Amino acid sequence: MTLETTVSPMASLASPGGGSSLVAIGGGTGLSALLRGLKHQVGSARLGCLTGVVTVTDDGGSSGRLRREFGVLPPGDIRNCIVALADDEDLLARLFQYRFPNGGGLVGHSFGNLFLTALTGITGDFHQAILTAESVLSVRGKVYPATLVDVRLRGRGISGRVYEGESAVGTSGEELAGRRRRPPSRPRSRPWRTPTPSCSDRDRCTPRSFPTCSSAASARRSPRIAPASSCCST
């Protein structure tokens, strides 16, 4: 894995604090660390607005299980970024990060992942679940999923072997000759998930980005920073 950081000057986004706006794009580990370090600058003359755009291809651990069992987008990386932006990372933030050590079907799940999954079930909208979690934790910034489409990673190694899913791609152990994101080839009936866009050939359909995060990322004078794995997240 490599850490890639790119900053591009872009055009200007109106900022509550009068400072510049920053959009950070990446996965859950590097991105959450970056957001945690920058959040105390939000509202200052230097930084008026901070936005995190999180990839949603994770298929391992608690997120992968919830994805398979409930059809929701993977909540883990989103959760980490919301907690990182929390105004006070004390009790509520620790509650969101609490991971059940036992309990049958609960073992390995974090409370925050279950919270986001339950809210998605109640509202029928993953983004609305994120907005509610942001309100509960009084975050200093915004978090958006990169897409609301149920995307999967597919990688092809130099040996010609094809790896399906982010976990398999990340642990392939060989150099990748190519990779792409795609909707699953066989869509299932998942009432808790925002419907994926139709496509005549699903394997060749390009997943649509979430409109709100696309607007933030393309706003003027809004630098983009992407701390993430080059083969899985960016």
Sequence and secondary structure as in RCSB ss.txt:
>XXXX:A:sequence
MTLETTVSPMASLASPGGGSSLVAIGGGTGLSALLRGLKHQVGSARLGCLTGVVTVTDDGGSSGRLRREFGVLPP
GDIRNCIVALADDEDLLARLFQYRFPNGGGLVGHSFGNLFLTALTGITGDFHQAILTAESVLSVRGKVYPATLVD
VRLRGRGISGRVYEGESAVGTSGEELAGRRRRPPSRPRSRPWRTPTPSCSDRDRCTPRSFPTCSSAASARRSPRI
APASSCCST
>XXXX:A:secstr
  EE           TTSSEEEEEEE SHHHHHHHHHHGGGBTSSSEEEEEEEE     SHHHHHHHHHH     
HHHHHHHHHTBS  SHHHHHHH B S SGGGTT BHHHHHHHHHHHHHS HHHHHHHHHHHHTBSSEEEES SS 
 EEEEEETTS EEESHHHHHT  S EEEEEEE  SS    TTS      SSGGG      HHHHHHHTSTT  EE
  EETTTT 
